[in-house]
Amino acid sequence: MRFELLATDGDARRGRLHTAHGVLDTPVFMPVGTQASVKSLTPHDLEAAGARIVLGNTYHLFLRPGHEVVRELGGLHRFMGWSGAILTDSGGFQVWSLAKLRRITEDGVEFRAPLDGALRFLSPELAVEIQRALGSDIAMVLDECLAYPATARDTERSLARTLRWAERCRVAHAKAPGAQALFGIVQGGADPVLRMQATEATVALGFDGYAIGGMAVGEPKPTMYALTETVARGLPVDRPRYLMGVGKPQDLVECVARGVDMFDCVLPTRNARNGQAFTSTGPVTIKQARFIRDPAPLDAACACYTCRQFSRAYLRHLFVAEELLAYRLLTLHNVHFYLGLMAGMREAIAARAFEAFRARFSAGYAVSSADVPHETDPQRSEA
Amino acid sequence: MRFELLATDGDARRGRLHTAHGVLDTPVFMPVGTQASVKSLTPHDLEAAGARIVLGNTYHLFLRPGHEVVRELGGLHRFMGWSGAILTDSGGFQVWSLAKLRRITEDGVEFRAPLDGALRFLSPELAVEIQRALGSDIAMVLDECLAYPATARDTERSLARTLRWAERCRVAHAKAPGAQALFGIVQGGADPVLRMQATEATVALGFDGYAIGGMAVGEPKPTMYALTETVARGLPVDRPRYLMGVGKPQDLVECVARGVDMFDCVLPTRNARNGQAFTSTGPVTIKQARFIRDPAPLDAACACYTCRQFSRAYLRHLFVAEELLAYRLLTLHNVHFYLGLMAGMREAIAARAFEAFRARFSAGYAVSSADVPHETDPQRSEA
């Protein structure tokens, strides 16, 4: 994997990531395909929307269908029919947020699989092994996640373990060299000083790229922005930076402004299934009665299939009637919107006009009071 | 609407139906789009699969979003973004099979809408009015449906009412002439003599086409085939014949052999959502454990997107994981399979080789004991 930094504008970066499955222009948004499927969309839809990389989840694929099954069927790309790049999350966040009865020791995490109640164990080495079997282009280290808020002592302890696990992942990953990149994850809770130490220590271990983890877990938005800036400034300029599980459109703009290159989040896909569309003028709740007779497209500024072909009235009808097509058409639009937003940011940075873009976006994108965040929902995978 | 009979082979007919929204080659299968959506598919998918006509349901669209809303938004074609032809069922079957507390009088049917419990009333005249507002290419008369088995007396009474309602529909429809065709529906229960009388009486009223109703409601398969043959032989050769709510692939072949031109059924779409795929060698239940590691496509003889891109192992995984994409990919395949089967029959009839086609199909298509029919499920709409 090779990362080129093509341009900067303030802290915002325009880059290019070369993977074994194609070239990614950054800043990039990665749609979440937790169970080897970006919910309701085909690989063809994703390509047409401009996606070049999607996420898969180690935790989910380990439990079902099992990484050995995926390996046997030629790896995750072939299994899901996706020829673009894939990043796999390590499972740390999912064990923390989804599994019951987890017991964390220095070795790893023991948990009960929600599907069958069986006791399962995930270690740093196994997380690397699973991701190797899946054959993702970018693997993530296993990290220990931390609830917000946490005491200084808990944060320090957890960070120390995450760093030891990161080193074990690095060692395990180095044993079978290949095209797969490995990213470290900077944890450290909500304390800027600990975050700086975490950044330094993670960079000292040496990874192909660096993620900022433990965000969007309940902390106030200004805290998230400030911590992201702190960590990003401590990361090497020649490696990609990935902010995990974030976020809303305004978060993407604000965090690109702070030097982030890669994002993933379930919001465009999950919220589509809850009837929320992201548009150039702000989020829209499609089931509202005001759309019953509305012949206009979801977003007049959008060129996606949903906006070219269907009215808000029809989309509302589909959603209220619980038609499967509603989830698909709204997901298609939201993914298109997110990817279009990233493309707009890439252009603006290249033109050294990012501040104007940011101001224009902020002025045009109305966040209503209905747009209440559910920050404690797991946003790094969709079950 | 104009119908051309291009070729016959035995009782099987190869025809062409000219509608205001395109030309349909018959025998034709019409995917069911009950609530203005063929579940999980876009108009683009349907076109690509070869669909030229879909069904909409008066009953469902009357209740939600309401025919006035659809009229205001430019009619059903524009509302659902479908440029092909549309046939609308009249609501008779749905009131009978889905609504609670129905009270049938000579005027019409009073029923409680399942959605809000409100009392609603559907008459022959209103069924015509609703279908006019929807703007379908082919409207159906309101018929009274009959449970199977029924006494001779109940059957006669019900048939007499259906005929009176048919005449009222004809009169109401003639008041506002336009491009929309109106089809009569031959009822008459399971008695061949009554069916012959019903055929004669319905034809005497004079319609643009004739449907055979009240089939697949629990009667034995040989009875259904025999009654279809009886009715078809009594229908004028220059009008299209539509067998409502039937059926399985083998039923389509057997009823084309008996002179039917048009079919609709929820099986390809509903069964897809239940994990059943129709293939050239018979139905397949995708969740079976034998597919866990199966790299083969669903149907090696199929050229649909699902079969070109994905393995049985992946489709099984999606279905077991309850991924929305499973329903979509299986629906796409099943609709493709049904439409391909019709195309094969059209070719065979044109080549006067239908009997060879029928024998080949019957030999290759294995119906397992797991393929038990649920004949009492409403197959004329999907809620």
HADDOCK unambig.tbl for C-alpha pairs under 7 A between the chains (distance, minus, plus):
assign (segid A and resid 39 and name CA) (segid B and resid 323 and name CA) 6.43 0.50 0.50
assign (segid A and resid 39 and name CA) (segid B and resid 324 and name CA) 6.05 0.50 0.50
assign (segid A and resid 39 and name CA) (segid B and resid 325 and name CA) 6.40 0.50 0.50
assign (segid A and resid 40 and name CA) (segid B and resid 324 and name CA) 4.86 0.50 0.50
assign (segid A and resid 40 and name CA) (segid B and resid 325 and name CA) 4.51 0.50 0.50
assign (segid A and resid 41 and name CA) (segid B and resid 325 and name CA) 6.38 0.50 0.50
assign (segid A and resid 65 and name CA) (segid B and resid 317 and name CA) 6.38 0.50 0.50
assign (segid A and resid 69 and name CA) (segid B and resid 293 and name CA) 6.47 0.50 0.50
assign (segid A and resid 73 and name CA) (segid B and resid 293 and name CA) 6.95 0.50 0.50
assign (segid A and resid 73 and name CA) (segid B and resid 295 and name CA) 6.54 0.50 0.50
assign (segid A and resid 79 and name CA) (segid B and resid 314 and name CA) 6.11 0.50 0.50
assign (segid A and resid 80 and name CA) (segid B and resid 314 and name CA) 6.71 0.50 0.50
assign (segid A and resid 81 and name CA) (segid B and resid 309 and name CA) 6.16 0.50 0.50
assign (segid A and resid 81 and name CA) (segid B and resid 310 and name CA) 6.41 0.50 0.50
assign (segid A and resid 293 and name CA) (segid B and resid 69 and name CA) 6.48 0.50 0.50
assign (segid A and resid 293 and name CA) (segid B and resid 73 and name CA) 6.97 0.50 0.50
assign (segid A and resid 295 and name CA) (segid B and resid 73 and name CA) 6.55 0.50 0.50
assign (segid A and resid 309 and name CA) (segid B and resid 81 and name CA) 6.16 0.50 0.50
assign (segid A and resid 310 and name CA) (segid B and resid 81 and name CA) 6.41 0.50 0.50
assign (segid A and resid 314 and name CA) (segid B and resid 79 and name CA) 6.11 0.50 0.50
assign (segid A and resid 314 and name CA) (segid B and resid 80 and name CA) 6.71 0.50 0.50
assign (segid A and resid 317 and name CA) (segid B and resid 65 and name CA) 6.39 0.50 0.50
assign (segid A and resid 323 and name CA) (segid B and resid 39 and name CA) 6.46 0.50 0.50
assign (segid A and resid 324 and name CA) (segid B and resid 39 and name CA) 6.07 0.50 0.50
assign (segid A and resid 324 and name CA) (segid B and resid 40 and name CA) 4.87 0.50 0.50
assign (segid A and resid 325 and name CA) (segid B and resid 39 and name CA) 6.42 0.50 0.50
assign (segid A and resid 325 and name CA) (segid B and resid 40 and name CA) 4.52 0.50 0.50
assign (segid A and resid 325 and name CA) (segid B and resid 41 and name CA) 6.38 0.50 0.50
